[in-house]
Amino acid sequence: MKELKKTIIDSHIHIENIYENKSEQILWMKDNNYIPISWSFTNDISNIDDFKKYLQKQLDIIENLNNIKLESYFLTGIHPRNIFPEINIFELEDIIMPFINNDFCLGLGEIGLENGDKLETDVFCRQLEMAYKIRQKGKKIGIHTPRNNKEKITKKILNILSDFSSLSDLIVIDHCTINTIEWVLEKGYYAGITLSPIKTSFLELKNIINQYNKYLNKIMCNTDSGSDLYFDLYNFYCSDICNNIEKNMLCFENAFNFFIKVISEKDYTK
């Protein structure tokens, strides 16, 4: 049987709170060759200055993590739940692009829709328009789908993305479930599955693997951890729920090929 990789990539996490409050979990990631990709989100944005300060804080933390030899990356942008009423969508490019240009930044995210209202849609589309400028930089796009009304909002996101079809190879649509993942995969996008107590269980993941095995090279797993690290991805990696080839793809290879390969020459088999 094919051996497991020595590394896990958590393809969607929010590491800022873990860094500030759970130093033992940061050390655990380092000891277990666990690479976090932190997507942009915070609970404390009410104006443009808050947004700017958060993006800088996110970058500072990622740089600090790399300085202590925990390989870490991030996506930048404005999460739909962070949109504030006075936002000027035409300011977003000047604010976000300097962070996109950072070597540890893998692209835009977490962007998308939460309830699908006009302001969210305008902000989402504006960030997608910015994405045309990041292709040549090897950057990608991480898209949020909500917990509530997931099927309805996922369909709206896919409808919006149909107007941005040339970006399709840059996009991963996250928090997919057994009810939505087929729509995402059939459109040619990468699909993210969040393993956590409140999102996707191991049994649900096993059903997805069985039903959509032909798309397995386009599925990546994550924890979407925030204030505390969920160990579900690591526990899945250590389980016998599926074979090692499948676990390698879901826990490392697909995320590596999508996000990191273009910028890394490191040998992760050691």
Number of C-alpha atoms within 10 A of each C-alpha: 6 9 10 19 19 13 17 27 25 25 30 29 23 23 28 23 16 18 20 11 12 15 11 11 15 20 14 11 16 18 10 12 16 22 20 27 27 28 31 25 27 19 8 10 18 14 14 17 9 13 22 13 11 19 20 13 13 23 21 12 18 24 20 14 19 13 11 11 10 20 19 23 24 30 28 27 27 25 23 23 18 20 17 15 9 9 14 10 14 11 10 17 16 9 15 19 18 10 22 21 14 14 12 20 23 29 29 30 25 27 29 29 24 20 17 19 9 9 16 21 19 13 23 25 19 15 23 20 13 15 21 13 11 18 15 8 14 15 23 23 28 26 21 23 25 20 14 10 12 19 18 14 19 25 15 15 20 16 11 15 18 13 11 15 11 10 18 16 14 21 21 26 25 28 25 27 20 15 10 17 23 17 16 19 19 10 13 16 20 26 27 27 26 26 25 18 12 8 15 19 16 17 10 14 20 13 13 19 18 12 13 15 13 9 15 19 16 21 27 28 30 28 26 24 22 18 14 15 19 18 15 20 22 18 12 19 22 12 13 10 14 14 14 18 14 19 23 20 21 28 26 25 24 22 27 19 13 21 23 21 14 13 13 10 8 8 6 13 9 7
